[in-house]
Amino acid sequence: MDKFRRSGYSRIPCICGAVTVLSAHLAVASTVTVPVRVTFVNPIAISKVSALQFGSIDQNLVGSETVTVAPDSTVIDLAGRVEGGPQAAASLTITASPGHIITIFVDSVVSGAGYSLTNFRCNYNAGSNGACDGLGYSETSVTSARLLVGATLTGDGTAVAGVADGSLDVTIIYH
């Protein structure tokens, strides 16, 4: 041990060996230029034109009975529980940068007392109807277009006479 402290020579080959290994490693290095792509878009804006409306429904609507309002405002009421009032899909105006794929989601659903809302269907820019819950509904954006949202209302047997409004969120993202 004393021998190494006095001379210090035995450490030099180790340092030189490390430099040699690093130099050999750098000699085989390679560089590549990676392109960077950026697309600037206008923020998506959503404005509500009208609410999703199921009209006046018999309070005795039970779990196996449903009322569906489609995006074109067609109403399916196999149990005959709609008593009147307006039935219409929700209508929203969407503004976005044109020519981009957008996906529309319905989420954060708050059902009113006595029912649940499911099976959300959307129609964007007079295109085809598609499911907009779950994975969402994708279309190509235009500068400004109408989005229609329909759904199925299922009773749970606990409704009482009176207003039982709920809500839903519509989220739209660029891809």
C-alpha positions in Angstrom: 0.0 0.0 0.0 2.9 2.4 0.8 4.4 1.7 -2.5 1.4 3.1 -4.4 1.3 6.3 -2.4 4.9 7.1 -2.9 5.1 6.5 -6.6 1.6 7.2 -7.9 2.6 5.5 -11.2 0.1 2.7 -10.9 -2.8 5.1 -11.2 -1.8 6.6 -14.5 -2.5 3.5 -16.7 -6.0 3.3 -15.2 -6.7 6.9 -16.2 -5.3 6.5 -19.6 -7.3 3.3 -20.1 -10.5 5.2 -19.3 -9.6 7.9 -21.7 -8.9 5.3 -24.4 -12.3 3.6 -23.8 -14.2 6.9 -24.0 -12.3 7.9 -27.2 -13.1 4.6 -28.8 -16.8 5.0 -27.9 -17.0 8.5 -29.3 -15.5 7.4 -32.6 -18.5 5.2 -33.3 -21.1 7.8 -32.4 -23.6 8.9 -35.0 -25.9 12.0 -35.3 -29.3 12.3 -36.9 -31.4 15.3 -37.4 -35.1 14.8 -36.4 -37.7 17.1 -38.0 -40.1 18.9 -35.7 -43.6 19.4 -37.0 -46.0 21.9 -35.5 -49.6 22.7 -36.5 -51.1 25.8 -35.1 -54.9 25.7 -34.8 -57.6 28.0 -33.5 -59.0 27.1 -30.1 -62.2 25.0 -30.4 -65.2 27.0 -29.2 -68.5 25.4 -28.2 -71.7 27.4 -27.7 -75.1 25.9 -26.6 -78.0 26.7 -28.9 -80.6 24.5 -27.2 -80.9 21.9 -24.5 -81.6 18.2 -24.9 -85.3 17.9 -24.4 -87.4 14.8 -23.6 -90.6 16.7 -23.0 -93.2 15.6 -20.4 -92.8 11.9 -19.4 -95.1 9.8 -17.3 -93.6 9.6 -13.8 -94.3 5.8 -13.8 -91.5 5.2 -16.3 -89.7 2.1 -15.0 -86.2 0.6 -15.6 -87.2 -1.5 -18.7 -88.8 1.5 -20.4 -86.8 4.1 -22.3 -87.3 7.2 -24.3 -84.8 8.0 -27.0 -84.2 11.3 -28.7 -82.0 10.9 -31.7 -79.7 13.6 -33.1 -82.3 14.4 -35.8 -84.9 14.8 -32.9 -86.7 11.6 -33.9 -88.3 10.2 -30.7 -88.6 6.5 -29.9 -91.0 5.8 -27.1 -92.1 2.1 -27.2 -93.8 2.2 -23.8 -95.9 5.3 -24.7 -94.7 7.3 -21.7 -94.1 10.7 -23.5 -97.1 12.8 -22.6 -96.2 16.0 -24.6 -94.0 18.9 -24.6 -91.0 19.5 -26.9 -88.6 16.6 -27.7 -85.4 17.6 -29.4 -81.7 16.9 -29.6 -79.3 19.3 -28.0 -77.9 21.7 -30.5 -74.5 23.3 -30.2 -72.4 25.4 -32.5 -68.7 24.4 -32.9 -66.0 26.6 -34.3 -62.6 25.2 -35.1 -59.7 25.3 -37.5 -61.0 23.5 -40.7 -59.5 20.2 -42.0 -58.5 18.6 -38.7 -59.7 15.4 -37.1 -61.7 16.2 -34.0 -63.2 13.8 -31.5 -66.4 14.6 -29.6 -67.1 13.1 -26.2 -70.1 13.3 -24.0 -69.1 12.9 -20.4 -69.7 14.1 -16.8 -73.4 13.1 -17.1 -75.6 14.2 -14.2 -79.0 12.5 -14.5 -82.0 14.0 -12.7 -84.0 12.2 -10.0 -85.8 9.1 -11.4 -83.8 8.4 -14.6 -80.4 7.8 -16.1 -79.0 9.0 -19.5 -77.0 6.7 -21.7 -76.4 5.8 -25.4 -75.3 9.3 -26.5 -75.4 9.8 -30.3 -73.9 12.8 -32.1 -74.2 14.3 -35.6 -71.6 16.9 -36.6 -72.0 19.2 -39.7 -75.0 17.1 -41.0 -72.8 14.0 -41.3 -73.7 10.6 -40.0 -74.9 9.7 -36.5 -72.3 8.1 -34.3 -71.8 7.2 -30.7 -70.2 10.0 -28.7 -69.8 8.3 -25.4 -67.0 5.8 -24.7 -64.3 6.3 -27.4 -66.1 9.4 -28.8 -67.2 10.4 -32.3 -64.6 11.6 -34.8 -65.1 13.9 -37.8 -63.1 16.4 -39.9 -63.5 19.9 -38.5 -64.9 22.8 -40.5 -64.8 26.5 -39.6 -68.3 26.5 -38.0 -70.8 23.7 -37.8 -73.8 22.4 -35.8 -73.5 19.5 -33.4 -76.6 17.7 -32.5 -76.6 15.4 -29.4 -79.3 12.8 -28.6 -79.5 10.2 -25.8 -81.6 7.5 -24.2 -83.5 8.2 -21.0 -84.2 5.2 -18.8 -86.5 5.4 -15.8 -85.6 3.9 -12.5 -89.1 3.8 -11.0 -88.4 6.6 -8.4 -89.6 9.6 -10.4 -92.1 12.0 -8.8 -94.1 14.7 -10.6 -92.0 17.9 -11.2 -88.9 19.1 -13.0 -85.9 16.7 -12.9 -83.3 18.4 -15.0 -79.8 16.9 -15.4 -76.7 17.9 -17.4 -73.9 16.6 -19.5 -70.6 17.9 -20.7 -69.5 17.9 -24.3 -65.7 17.8 -24.8 -64.1 18.3 -28.2 -60.4 17.7 -28.9 -58.1 17.9 -32.0 -56.0 15.0 -33.1 
